[in-house]
Amino acid sequence: MVIRQLLGADSKHIESVPVLETFQGQTVCEGVVEVFDLQNRPKAKRCYAWSAGKGNQEKFTAVLELPPAISPKTAVQTSIVGCNSPFPGGVVRRTIPTAESEEFNHG
């Protein structure tokens, strides 16, 4: 349901992948990236998604599997770099009410 809200596509949950991203010895991102196959998306057949925060402050990020984002780790890296870009191609961030996000882990 969250993937449909973020990307406008139906999806199927494939796997959950732990990711640890560091920079100069400091942890930048540590968590689990959910991998989804997308339906009816001609440019990207897969996406990587995760959430951060809790309750009304929970934000969801989805990154389309488009180079350079070709794995859970590179999706996180693309998202971090995309934060500093006015046009973060393939990266979608949105706050979704908690009741609507309950199906996040299962498409």
C-alpha atoms as an extended CHARMM CRD file, in Angstrom:
* protein
*
       107  EXT
         1         1  MET       CA              0.0000000000        0.0000000000        0.0000000000  PROA      1               0.0000000000
         2         2  VAL       CA              2.8070000000        2.4610000000        0.8520000000  PROA      2               0.0000000000
         3         3  ILE       CA              4.6460000000        1.6850000000       -2.3870000000  PROA      3               0.0000000000
         4         4  ARG       CA              1.4520000000        2.4200000000       -4.3190000000  PROA      4               0.0000000000
         5         5  GLN       CA              1.1400000000        5.7500000000       -2.4780000000  PROA      5               0.0000000000
         6         6  LEU       CA              4.7850000000        6.6660000000       -3.0390000000  PROA      6               0.0000000000
         7         7  LEU       CA              5.2570000000        5.4700000000       -6.6090000000  PROA      7               0.0000000000
         8         8  GLY       CA              1.7700000000        4.8680000000       -8.0020000000  PROA      8               0.0000000000
         9         9  ALA       CA              2.5370000000        1.2060000000       -8.7230000000  PROA      9               0.0000000000
        10        10  ASP       CA              1.4610000000       -2.1330000000       -7.3350000000  PROA      10              0.0000000000
        11        11  SER       CA              4.2810000000       -4.1620000000       -5.8290000000  PROA      11              0.0000000000
        12        12  LYS       CA              5.3220000000       -7.4980000000       -4.4100000000  PROA      12              0.0000000000
        13        13  HSD       CA              7.6260000000       -7.7020000000       -1.3930000000  PROA      13              0.0000000000
        14        14  ILE       CA             10.7610000000       -9.7320000000       -2.2640000000  PROA      14              0.0000000000
        15        15  GLU       CA             13.0890000000       -9.4800000000        0.7270000000  PROA      15              0.0000000000
        16        16  SER       CA             14.3660000000       -7.4330000000        3.6620000000  PROA      16              0.0000000000
        17        17  VAL       CA             18.0650000000       -6.5190000000        3.5970000000  PROA      17              0.0000000000
        18        18  PRO       CA             20.0340000000       -5.0390000000        6.5190000000  PROA      18              0.0000000000
        19        19  VAL       CA             22.1350000000       -2.0440000000        5.4500000000  PROA      19              0.0000000000
        20        20  LEU       CA             24.8680000000       -0.1760000000        7.3070000000  PROA      20              0.0000000000
        21        21  GLU       CA             26.2370000000        2.9240000000        5.6030000000  PROA      21              0.0000000000
        22        22  THR       CA             29.2060000000        4.7570000000        7.1210000000  PROA      22              0.0000000000
        23        23  PHE       CA             31.1720000000        7.8600000000        6.1860000000  PROA      23              0.0000000000
        24        24  GLN       CA             34.5730000000        8.6440000000        7.6970000000  PROA      24              0.0000000000
        25        25  GLY       CA             33.9930000000        6.0330000000       10.3940000000  PROA      25              0.0000000000
        26        26  GLN       CA             30.5940000000        7.3940000000       11.4400000000  PROA      26              0.0000000000
        27        27  THR       CA             27.2860000000        5.5830000000       10.9150000000  PROA      27              0.0000000000
        28        28  VAL       CA             25.1410000000        7.5590000000        8.4730000000  PROA      28              0.0000000000
        29        29  CYS       CA             22.3420000000        5.0390000000        8.0560000000  PROA      29              0.0000000000
        30        30  GLU       CA             21.6200000000        1.7160000000        9.7300000000  PROA      30              0.0000000000
        31        31  GLY       CA             18.4220000000       -0.2140000000        9.1810000000  PROA      31              0.0000000000
        32        32  VAL       CA             16.5110000000       -2.5710000000        6.9630000000  PROA      32              0.0000000000
        33        33  VAL       CA             15.7630000000       -1.8740000000        3.3110000000  PROA      33              0.0000000000
        34        34  GLU       CA             12.6820000000       -3.5640000000        1.8720000000  PROA      34              0.0000000000
        35        35  VAL       CA             12.9820000000       -4.7760000000       -1.7220000000  PROA      35              0.0000000000
        36        36  PHE       CA              9.8850000000       -4.7670000000       -3.9440000000  PROA      36              0.0000000000
        37        37  ASP       CA              9.1930000000       -5.8780000000       -7.5020000000  PROA      37              0.0000000000
        38        38  LEU       CA              7.0710000000       -3.2640000000       -9.2760000000  PROA      38              0.0000000000
        39        39  GLN       CA              4.2220000000       -3.8730000000      -11.6690000000  PROA      39              0.0000000000
        40        40  ASN       CA              3.4150000000       -1.5880000000      -14.6120000000  PROA      40              0.0000000000
        41        41  ARG       CA              6.5100000000        0.5920000000      -14.2620000000  PROA      41              0.0000000000
        42        42  PRO       CA              8.2600000000        0.6170000000      -17.6390000000  PROA      42              0.0000000000
        43        43  LYS       CA             11.4920000000        2.3010000000      -16.4950000000  PROA      43              0.0000000000
        44        44  ALA       CA             12.0610000000        0.4260000000      -13.2320000000  PROA      44              0.0000000000
        45        45  LYS       CA             11.0450000000       -3.1310000000      -12.3930000000  PROA      45              0.0000000000
        46        46  ARG       CA             12.1530000000       -2.9260000000       -8.7450000000  PROA      46              0.0000000000
        47        47  CYS       CA             12.4150000000       -0.4280000000       -5.8930000000  PROA      47              0.0000000000
        48        48  TYR       CA             14.0520000000       -0.2030000000       -2.4870000000  PROA      48              0.0000000000
        49        49  ALA       CA             12.1880000000        1.3350000000        0.4400000000  PROA      49              0.0000000000
        50        50  TRP       CA             12.5540000000        2.0870000000        4.1430000000  PROA      50              0.0000000000
        51        51  SER       CA             11.0800000000        4.2400000000        6.8430000000  PROA      51              0.0000000000
        52        52  ALA       CA             12.5540000000        6.4810000000        9.5170000000  PROA      52              0.0000000000
        53        53  GLY       CA             10.9410000000        8.0720000000       12.5460000000  PROA      53              0.0000000000
        54        54  LYS       CA              7.8490000000        7.0490000000       14.4500000000  PROA      54              0.0000000000
        55        55  GLY       CA              4.1530000000        7.9120000000       14.5150000000  PROA      55              0.0000000000
        56        56  ASN       CA              3.2090000000       11.1420000000       12.7570000000  PROA      56              0.0000000000
        57        57  GLN       CA              6.8920000000       11.8580000000       12.0740000000  PROA      57              0.0000000000
        58        58  GLU       CA              7.4920000000        8.6070000000       10.1710000000  PROA      58              0.0000000000
        59        59  LYS       CA              8.8540000000        9.2820000000        6.6990000000  PROA      59              0.0000000000
        60        60  PHE       CA              9.0230000000        6.7110000000        3.9380000000  PROA      60              0.0000000000
        61        61  THR       CA             11.6620000000        6.7060000000        1.2420000000  PROA      61              0.0000000000
        62        62  ALA       CA             11.4720000000        4.7270000000       -1.9910000000  PROA      62              0.0000000000
        63        63  VAL       CA             14.2290000000        4.5960000000       -4.5760000000  PROA      63              0.0000000000
        64        64  LEU       CA             13.6430000000        3.1880000000       -8.0360000000  PROA      64              0.0000000000
        65        65  GLU       CA             16.1400000000        0.5950000000       -9.2560000000  PROA      65              0.0000000000
        66        66  LEU       CA             17.7980000000        2.8450000000      -11.8140000000  PROA      66              0.0000000000
        67        67  PRO       CA             21.5820000000        3.3490000000      -12.0350000000  PROA      67              0.0000000000
        68        68  PRO       CA             23.3460000000        4.1440000000       -9.8040000000  PROA      68              0.0000000000
        69        69  ALA       CA             20.7340000000        2.6420000000       -7.4190000000  PROA      69              0.0000000000
        70        70  ILE       CA             21.0660000000       -1.0440000000       -8.2900000000  PROA      70              0.0000000000
        71        71  SER       CA             21.0590000000       -2.6370000000       -4.8080000000  PROA      71              0.0000000000
        72        72  PRO       CA             19.7450000000       -1.8450000000       -1.3210000000  PROA      72              0.0000000000
        73        73  LYS       CA             23.1260000000       -0.3180000000       -0.3620000000  PROA      73              0.0000000000
        74        74  THR       CA             23.4240000000        1.8590000000       -3.4680000000  PROA      74              0.0000000000
        75        75  ALA       CA             19.7680000000        2.9230000000       -3.0470000000  PROA      75              0.0000000000
        76        76  VAL       CA             20.6210000000        4.2700000000        0.4140000000  PROA      76              0.0000000000
        77        77  GLN       CA             23.7070000000        6.0030000000       -0.9890000000  PROA      77              0.0000000000
        78        78  THR       CA             21.6330000000        7.5250000000       -3.8120000000  PROA      78              0.0000000000
        79        79  SER       CA             19.0830000000        8.7560000000       -1.2840000000  PROA      79              0.0000000000
        80        80  ILE       CA             21.7660000000       10.3940000000        0.8600000000  PROA      80              0.0000000000
        81        81  VAL       CA             23.3060000000       12.1520000000       -2.1390000000  PROA      81              0.0000000000
        82        82  GLY       CA             19.8140000000       13.0220000000       -3.4280000000  PROA      82              0.0000000000
        83        83  CYS       CA             19.1040000000       14.9680000000       -0.2170000000  PROA      83              0.0000000000
        84        84  ASN       CA             21.5890000000       17.5610000000       -1.4490000000  PROA      84              0.0000000000
        85        85  SER       CA             20.2090000000       17.7200000000       -4.9760000000  PROA      85              0.0000000000
        86        86  PRO       CA             17.2690000000       19.8600000000       -6.1050000000  PROA      86              0.0000000000
        87        87  PHE       CA             16.2000000000       17.0420000000       -8.4660000000  PROA      87              0.0000000000
        88        88  PRO       CA             16.8710000000       13.6670000000       -6.7780000000  PROA      88              0.0000000000
        89        89  GLY       CA             15.9270000000       11.4220000000       -9.7040000000  PROA      89              0.0000000000
        90        90  GLY       CA             14.2440000000        8.1950000000       -8.6660000000  PROA      90              0.0000000000
        91        91  VAL       CA             14.0200000000        9.1250000000       -4.9610000000  PROA      91              0.0000000000
        92        92  VAL       CA             10.6070000000        9.7060000000       -3.3700000000  PROA      92              0.0000000000
        93        93  ARG       CA             10.1210000000       10.7660000000        0.2680000000  PROA      93              0.0000000000
        94        94  ARG       CA              6.7870000000       11.2810000000        1.9470000000  PROA      94              0.0000000000
        95        95  THR       CA              5.1580000000       11.2280000000        5.3780000000  PROA      95              0.0000000000
        96        96  ILE       CA              2.1800000000        8.8570000000        5.3590000000  PROA      96              0.0000000000
        97        97  PRO       CA             -0.2890000000        8.5720000000        8.2650000000  PROA      97              0.0000000000
        98        98  THR       CA              0.5160000000        5.5240000000       10.4020000000  PROA      98              0.0000000000
        99        99  ALA       CA             -2.8350000000        3.7880000000        9.7950000000  PROA      99              0.0000000000
       100       100  GLU       CA             -2.1480000000        3.8430000000        6.0660000000  PROA      100             0.0000000000
       101       101  SER       CA              1.3930000000        2.5060000000        6.4090000000  PROA      101             0.0000000000
       102       102  GLU       CA              0.6710000000       -0.7600000000        8.2410000000  PROA      102             0.0000000000
       103       103  GLU       CA              1.1280000000       -2.8490000000        5.1170000000  PROA      103             0.0000000000
       104       104  PHE       CA              4.5980000000       -1.4390000000        4.3470000000  PROA      104             0.0000000000
       105       105  ASN       CA              6.5080000000       -4.6730000000        4.7980000000  PROA      105             0.0000000000
       106       106  HSD       CA              4.2160000000       -6.6560000000        2.5470000000  PROA      106             0.0000000000
       107       107  GLY       CA              3.4640000000       -4.3230000000       -0.3670000000  PROA      107             0.0000000000
